């Protein structure tokens, strides 16, 4: 993820790939990877999303769930557009 890429509280819910999705494609992949490894959502929020679940538990959980849902959507639908446009540069 680019150093200046800010994580929004909620991931997009559009039915098409957005510029936010392109900018955060690596974040989505890291989320899916961590979930597949059975990592605790609090650890994922801290490491991948840069949020502290002990300070802001509701925000951290909401942001985690929103981005995970978008990551799952991307694997079933949006990835085609992402691949057509090329993988984002790091």
Rosetta silent file (secondary structure, phi, psi, omega in degrees, C-alpha in Angstrom):
SEQUENCE: XXXXXXXXXXXXXXXXXXXXXXXXXXXXXXXXXXXXXXXXXXXXXXXXXXXXXXXXXXXXXXXXXXXXXXXXXXXXXXXXXXXXXXXXXX
SCORE:     score description
SCORE:     0.000 S_00000001
   1 L     0.000  134.178  177.284    0.000    0.000    0.000 S_00000001
   2 L   -57.896  147.407 -175.984    1.408    3.420   -0.813 S_00000001
   3 L   -59.343  -29.037 -177.689    2.557    5.242    2.308 S_00000001
   4 L   -96.107    6.592  179.908   -0.022    7.984    1.773 S_00000001
   5 L   -78.368  109.708 -178.114   -2.949    5.625    1.098 S_00000001
   6 L   -85.848  138.676  176.240   -5.411    6.275    3.884 S_00000001
   7 L   -83.598  121.614  176.627   -7.748    3.508    4.991 S_00000001
   8 L   -74.921  156.234  177.423  -11.343    4.728    4.899 S_00000001
   9 L   -62.694  -34.417  177.977  -13.693    3.738    7.696 S_00000001
  10 L  -127.709  134.763  175.065  -15.826    1.936    5.120 S_00000001
  11 L   -73.729  159.978  178.187  -14.693    0.274    1.908 S_00000001
  12 L   -60.416  156.716  175.587  -16.641    1.039   -1.272 S_00000001
  13 L  -125.002   12.714  179.806  -19.827   -0.865   -1.992 S_00000001
  14 L   -63.648  154.767  179.440  -20.135    0.019   -5.678 S_00000001
  15 L   -84.283    5.601  175.354  -20.815   -2.760   -8.163 S_00000001
  16 L  -130.988  161.184  179.251  -17.746   -1.753  -10.143 S_00000001
  17 L   -64.276  136.596 -179.640  -14.087   -1.409   -9.296 S_00000001
  18 L  -111.255  169.468  176.087  -13.255    1.997   -7.844 S_00000001
  19 H   -64.229  -33.107  175.928  -10.066    4.010   -7.639 S_00000001
  20 H   -61.693  -43.095  178.491  -10.055    3.212   -3.901 S_00000001
  21 H   -59.993  -44.769  179.643  -10.113   -0.505   -4.753 S_00000001
  22 H   -62.159  -42.382 -178.296   -7.175   -0.102   -7.105 S_00000001
  23 H   -67.458  -29.529 -175.211   -5.246    1.877   -4.515 S_00000001
  24 L  -112.395   20.537 -179.274   -5.942   -0.702   -1.789 S_00000001
  25 H   -57.075  -40.649  179.974   -5.701   -3.950   -3.772 S_00000001
  26 H   -66.922  -38.551  176.446   -2.686   -5.057   -1.741 S_00000001
  27 H   -59.014  -45.995  178.985   -4.558   -4.303    1.484 S_00000001
  28 H   -59.681  -43.125 -179.821   -7.422   -6.515    0.324 S_00000001
  29 H   -65.798  -39.443  177.901   -5.020   -9.353   -0.483 S_00000001
  30 H   -63.831  -39.479  177.132   -3.326   -9.004    2.911 S_00000001
  31 H   -60.443  -49.646 -178.936   -6.738   -9.178    4.611 S_00000001
  32 H   -61.320  -40.433  178.725   -7.686  -12.349    2.755 S_00000001
  33 H   -62.489  -46.287 -178.964   -4.310  -13.879    3.531 S_00000001
  34 H   -65.391  -40.756  178.213   -4.569  -13.107    7.235 S_00000001
  35 H   -64.750  -41.105  178.506   -8.121  -14.463    7.461 S_00000001
  36 H   -62.440  -29.148  177.743   -7.034  -17.643    5.661 S_00000001
  37 L   -86.214    6.922 -179.986   -4.317  -18.003    8.327 S_00000001
  38 L    60.847   33.089  176.047   -7.007  -17.698   11.040 S_00000001
  39 L   -70.403  148.422  176.935   -5.515  -14.500   12.439 S_00000001
  40 L   -67.850  139.856 -177.069   -7.628  -12.679   15.007 S_00000001
  41 H   -57.986  -32.641 -179.810   -9.531   -9.727   13.532 S_00000001
  42 H   -66.326  -38.989  177.538   -7.954   -7.387   16.125 S_00000001
  43 H   -67.135  -41.353  178.563   -4.463   -8.343   14.989 S_00000001
  44 H   -63.217  -44.816  179.394   -5.474   -7.860   11.349 S_00000001
  45 H   -59.064  -41.738 -178.303   -6.985   -4.445   12.121 S_00000001
  46 H   -68.658  -50.217 -172.806   -3.787   -3.395   13.862 S_00000001
  47 H   -79.847  -46.942 -173.853   -1.281   -4.733   11.340 S_00000001
  48 L   -85.430  -41.499 -174.647   -3.078   -4.460    8.002 S_00000001
  49 L   -97.648  -10.727  178.381   -5.433   -1.531    8.551 S_00000001
  50 L    71.852   27.838 -179.732   -3.321    0.460   11.002 S_00000001
  51 L  -113.070  147.746  179.140   -6.131    0.735   13.573 S_00000001
  52 L  -102.287  106.183 -177.413   -5.930    0.094   17.300 S_00000001
  53 L   -69.488  -14.810  176.287   -8.883   -2.069   18.367 S_00000001
  54 L   -80.441  -27.243  179.622   -8.197   -1.407   22.046 S_00000001
  55 L   -88.320  -43.751 -178.240   -8.632    2.347   21.530 S_00000001
  56 L  -130.085   71.318 -174.385  -11.430    2.278   18.915 S_00000001
  57 H   -62.166  -41.590 -178.588  -12.969   -1.210   19.002 S_00000001
  58 H   -66.950  -45.917  178.979  -16.183   -0.346   17.128 S_00000001
  59 H   -63.084  -44.995 -179.047  -14.411    1.580   14.375 S_00000001
  60 H   -61.150  -43.747 -179.246  -11.723   -1.086   14.023 S_00000001
  61 H   -66.319  -45.299  179.859  -14.310   -3.877   13.764 S_00000001
  62 H   -61.862  -43.641  179.838  -16.504   -1.965   11.305 S_00000001
  63 H   -66.296  -43.540  177.354  -13.514   -1.058    9.124 S_00000001
  64 H   -58.733  -51.375 -177.579  -12.200   -4.624    9.210 S_00000001
  65 H   -62.863  -41.001  179.593  -15.574   -6.129    8.261 S_00000001
  66 H   -62.825  -46.731 -178.686  -16.192   -3.583    5.521 S_00000001
  67 H   -71.401  -33.989  176.276  -12.794   -4.109    3.908 S_00000001
  68 H   -66.303  -42.135  177.593  -12.978   -7.884    4.244 S_00000001
  69 H   -60.986  -40.517  179.557  -16.378   -7.897    2.529 S_00000001
  70 H   -68.462  -38.818  177.807  -14.939   -5.774   -0.277 S_00000001
  71 H   -60.843  -42.217  178.491  -11.913   -8.060   -0.572 S_00000001
  72 H   -66.456  -39.162  176.446  -14.234  -11.042   -0.933 S_00000001
  73 H   -60.739  -43.656 -178.878  -16.281   -9.174   -3.546 S_00000001
  74 H   -58.712  -37.896 -178.416  -13.085   -8.404   -5.429 S_00000001
  75 H   -69.050  -24.636 -178.528  -12.169  -12.096   -5.617 S_00000001
  76 H  -100.163  -22.580 -173.405  -15.498  -12.940   -7.230 S_00000001
  77 H  -134.714  -60.510 -171.281  -16.198   -9.933   -9.405 S_00000001
  78 H   -69.017  -17.913 -176.374  -13.869   -6.948   -9.412 S_00000001
  79 H   -60.679  -30.848 -179.834  -10.656   -8.833  -10.029 S_00000001
  80 H   -60.312  -46.116  178.978  -11.392   -8.976  -13.766 S_00000001
  81 H   -67.531  -36.767  178.451  -11.351   -5.196  -14.023 S_00000001
  82 H   -62.763  -43.888  179.755   -8.291   -5.006  -11.801 S_00000001
  83 H   -68.325  -37.484  177.618   -6.404   -7.424  -14.054 S_00000001
  84 H   -62.168  -37.846 -177.592   -7.513   -5.617  -17.207 S_00000001
  85 H   -85.549   -8.127 -178.102   -6.183   -2.350  -15.839 S_00000001
  86 L    90.911  147.648 -179.404   -2.948   -3.847  -14.549 S_00000001
  87 L   -67.904  139.590 -179.525   -1.831   -4.433  -10.997 S_00000001
  88 L   -60.883  143.400  177.399   -1.263   -1.184   -9.055 S_00000001
  89 L   -75.967  147.696  179.783    2.355   -0.041   -8.809 S_00000001
  90 L  -103.192    0.000    0.000    3.915   -0.081   -5.372 S_00000001
